[in-house]
Amino acid sequence: MITLDKIFKPKSIAVIGATPKRGTIGHQLLQNILHFGFNGMLFPVNPNYQYVNSIKCYPSVLSIPDPVDLAIIVVRKELVAHVADQCGEKGVGGLVILSAGFKEVGGEGIKREEEIVQLQKRYGFRIIGPNCMGISNSDPNVRLNGTFAPMEPGDGSLAFMTQSGALGVAILLAVQKRNLGISHFVSVGNKVDVGGDDLLEYWGNDPRVRVMGLYLESFGDPRRFTELSKKITRHKPVIVVKSGRTAAGSRAASSHTGQLAGLDIAVDALLRQCGVIRVSTLEEMMDLVLALNKNPLPKGGRVCILTNAGGPAIMATDAAVSEGLTMASLSDATCDRLGAFLPEEASLNNPVDMIASAGPDEYGKSLEVILEDDGVDIVLIVFVPPMLVEPREVMKKVAEARIKHNKPVYAVLMAEDRYYDEIPRRFDNAPPMYRFPESAVRAIASVNRYRQWCERPTGTVTTFASGDASVENIVHRQQQAGGGYLPPWDVNRVLGAYGFPVCKCEYVPKGEGVASAAEKVGFPMVLKAQGKDIIHKSDLGGVIVDIRNKKTLREAKAKMDKNLKAAGVWDRVDGFLIQEMAKPGKEVILGMTMDEKFGPLLMFGMGGTYVEVLKDITFRVMPVTDVDAHEMVREIRSYPLLEGVRGDERVDIEFIEESIQRLAQLVNDLPDITELDMNPVVITPDRAKCRVVDGRIRVAAPKANTNES
Amino acid sequence: MITLDKIFKPKSIAVIGATPKRGTIGHQLLQNILHFGFNGMLFPVNPNYQYVNSIKCYPSVLSIPDPVDLAIIVVRKELVAHVADQCGEKGVGGLVILSAGFKEVGGEGIKREEEIVQLQKRYGFRIIGPNCMGISNSDPNVRLNGTFAPMEPGDGSLAFMTQSGALGVAILLAVQKRNLGISHFVSVGNKVDVGGDDLLEYWGNDPRVRVMGLYLESFGDPRRFTELSKKITRHKPVIVVKSGRTAAGSRAASSHTGQLAGLDIAVDALLRQCGVIRVSTLEEMMDLVLALNKNPLPKGGRVCILTNAGGPAIMATDAAVSEGLTMASLSDATCDRLGAFLPEEASLNNPVDMIASAGPDEYGKSLEVILEDDGVDIVLIVFVPPMLVEPREVMKKVAEARIKHNKPVYAVLMAEDRYYDEIPRRFDNAPPMYRFPESAVRAIASVNRYRQWCERPTGTVTTFASGDASVENIVHRQQQAGGGYLPPWDVNRVLGAYGFPVCKCEYVPKGEGVASAAEKVGFPMVLKAQGKDIIHKSDLGGVIVDIRNKKTLREAKAKMDKNLKAAGVWDRVDGFLIQEMAKPGKEVILGMTMDEKFGPLLMFGMGGTYVEVLKDITFRVMPVTDVDAHEMVREIRSYPLLEGVRGDERVDIEFIEESIQRLAQLVNDLPDITELDMNPVVITPDRAKCRVVDGRIRVAAPKANTNES
């Protein structure tokens, strides 16, 4: 496959559809390329002109005498395929198609897009678009602004991809406003070829790119995204704004796990497992890019606030604590050193309030002292300019003071707009500056969570010995029979094969006596009616628990028969299950639901009302490592119940972690299972007494036209 | 008391400490007053000059020949008291003291502030400050800019009070940036006299004020604030940024309710009960002021989004749904009318996506059609300017289209900064404009919640017949004995007097037989050890439940004696309680903890692990109305458990609501109770079977130097 270098580092560009008409995309695009100073040859292509912008214009790409690496196409939608065909013939390496009127408009547009796809397959060139606003690369060896946006992308280390062309301008505006610069900008449009994954990979290998920002509306291939981003995020932060959060998941599912897993849960789980930072808004993303741009990562989460005013420092403290940062404790030595030069009225505890009289010197000296304190990982400067104190001078001293220390410093400057422009331009080491304490702290907290991700062990996927390879056949047989729920004995065999402690269970067909089955299971036991169409058994009187001897078993059986007859379901009863009664313990739920796009979603939560009413659950996509399992158990709100409250004994939490990993192995081995619930699993302090009380497994219907067995 | 008019509508002002020296507060202040065009007489006062800024300067306020309404004082801290004394002698009505160096610096400063307080008492003038940045009033009849901020307050309908002087400039900047204007600005400083409550009252009565904004660090008198703001918010929105959210509450309390009620819970409860809109940041406040400024309140929460681009419309939809707004369903007629002129590719469902080709006419016509749909309460315009379409023209058509309709219209404009400045100035009816979908939607949602507050019934405080006036004596007696927990029988008498269904209970001193007491209570019953220092009874084996007959009672008693002896606490046992055993049901907790500043905080939540682990609880300050009680029950996450899940019967929820109101009456009648817990209260479907199973009441220690009985 041709490398994306042909698109991002072309030696020559053809602008097909270039025109001297002002106010057209073809004109603006050419202007942008010229104005940004492209390091290479530029060939306008348009049969109607001999020259455009004083540059010789060619009637078609085929008539250009030199080789062409990149063609940017802005012709009418009807002509795009024809032009692309010529590009193929010419041997062009990359196409950026700005023209709209393809899949996004439906109907004829879909056909037009299919033609492009075919041409891509035939010639092998790479395509960005169609229906996009272009690309840029600020590499000094390239200097390509191939967009029709009315502003320049600047020069910086943020690579940005947007799925919405319309947001492109807003993004470039936001970047410009914060004095950030962009290394690459790509509006991917309809993504007939190049998508987010390709860009992640390409940018991951480009040393000019320090931070990646993605605006996503959908995922191309979640598994590839997972694989790529897990590696990349360990050394480069990836920030995502993903919209479509509340779109009601269309999955029609009958299992608990399925009902509880909304579309966005998969996205959230995936991004978290990949160390991708998810933000809600573009504004938040820009605040975060600013924070990452000018600072090293912190070594820890202990923040010290240095201020000349109480109010905003309180706001910053509030925000820091609620975002999960720690307020640093300054050492006595630090306080003594600060006290030596700060006025008596100053507060030497964190937040260090130097009071309104503090000028550039106080800021510079205090910052140095604080940065030398080993108990401080991060410093947040708050500066409200009083009269006669010049923000420039204060920030100059701050920039000087921090240069010797490899610790992140951020600033909240509550001043006129012009300073946000001027200060970063004048002082290279000026800290990232924010207008409000809350936005600064939110960015700091995100950076800190990213640091935790980088420090987190990668974890391993454990493989447990599977006891019974024949369970594959069970699933296969069910699928051949049209799919659907496995009968309880098969559920137990599948779960048992993966080491789950299922309750001992015997099946007795209707009409036969239950005594011998009861002997095998032992007391106490549970009696359950069994029949394909019998649901809500409990409501029908079809479940009787805690049967302690033969006599009560006989009575229970008689009562249940009566119940089922009274409920009018006797004809649908096939038989009865006699099941071992689990010891009391904490009930949890483990489950899996198959997402068409994201693959299996694993769920863990507390059982009973915790899962049903409070939705106290958590999800993961595959693969699930030991570290993931460890974190899952601890991130539900009711986790303290497992540790034991009110004198309760701690249950075997490690058993839960292992079970999550066993479940991951099961769903990985048996991909035709589409839903699985173990609800409840009773967890006790003693691993030997833990039991899966009830399990449900649903198998997919046979696929049409498939070779899979 | 002198009215605040002397401060806000003075006919003459003395600036004491006026000086021609540039770069001083005394100079900037005088410049600001002159530049804003004060409608009245201005007298500089300074013994060192004969004139300042070409205006005759007086050596002291006493030498001014005319009456002086307002003195703004910027002299050295040591001179403030002397100058204030002269103001009193002169008969000045109001003082604004900018000078710092008072209570905020401690030590001598506290004494200096006390002097000012004494002078205020002697002369009765009103004071703002000291240690503040001044006041403003943009009323055309007044035109007073009595601040030393480097920018003008503009003219508008927002009255703003800040407790932090340092934030004053940031606030004025933020207001200016959004083209908002201010009616009044007050930096209250140390609040020796005028505080937030006075300003709320004053502004509540000023028809020029449409919205009030407060930046608070602490509450003066929460009860007065409650009273005032409850009335005002019904016709004028009050928006508060309250900092100090995470300050660890210093209350040392042993009750559940006390431990669960952090400092901020009181603030949150109070603000919500008063209809005050609490926001997290100044930015959010400004977005909200903008939203309120240019629009009527909506009639409902159904939003329609009108856009020319998919991406930002998805972001807006996401935000709207997660903020609790409803996406409006457009009528067929509306869709037909839109379809008649919009291109085929447009999406006529909400969000209405007119695609990128939409220009001013499409925006104008579509907006008119949508505003005429009765199913739409609010319209959010999203406009991403494509090439050749001028944002001004689009917003002009939008402004024209909305004029005929009394429905709120908001806009997200993703364009260069200059348009945010220019459009509102050119078109009076331009909608409030935001840069990002999320900030627009957040503001819309806040306005919608405010509308719900205005429509919410005020509710009534119910008074129940109290059965036993002598309970006052019980509390009094305990207080005289040094305060502390009431014994169980007294708890039952107090609760019983207020109509709570306490469990039947008999006390048996150690050594006496339990048989006759058991007869009075009846089976099943609970046996509990009783002794002042015996806590964690259950752990010691001091609680045995579900005793069903005389024989098991005898056995239980023997076993408990053994347990208590084995635990080594036998000597501390005073006797035994025999208590009626409650029927099974849902356990809830009702409680109260006394906040020194906010008064009683009432709590409701689900009992057991729900309260302990999940903190699924809610609080109210007094007074608590029937509407409050109704809302409290419904706002806990586990409310569905009370309605009945998995076939459970609905419990008597109205009984809980009544109990909350009874509790409110109890704590109102018996103010010396500092903590009260009913945990658990068992609630069943049948009101007659509901029971308070365990109650604790703590009485305050006697107050020193008090006449209260």
Interface residues (C-beta under 8 A of the other chain):
Chain A: G23 T24 I25 Q28 A100 E104 V105 G106 F148 P150 T162 Q163 S164 G165 A166 L167 V169 A170 L173 K177 Y215 E217 V241 S243 G244 R245 T246 A247 S280 T281 L282 E283 N308 A309 G310 G311 P312 I314 M315 T317 D318 V321 S322 E345 A356 V384 P385 P386 M387 L388 M414 A415 E416 D417 R435 F436 E438 S439 S538 D539 T609 E612 V613 L614 D616 R637 S638 P640 L641 V645 R646 G647
Chain B: G23 T24 I25 Q28 A100 E104 V105 G106 F148 P150 T162 Q163 S164 G165 A166 L167 V169 A170 L173 K177 Y215 E217 V241 S243 G244 R245 T246 A247 S280 T281 L282 E283 N308 A309 G310 G311 P312 I314 M315 T317 D318 V321 S322 E345 A356 V384 P385 M387 L388 M414 A415 E416 D417 R435 F436 E438 S439 S538 D539 T609 E612 V613 L614 D616 R637 S638 P640 L641 V645 R646 G647
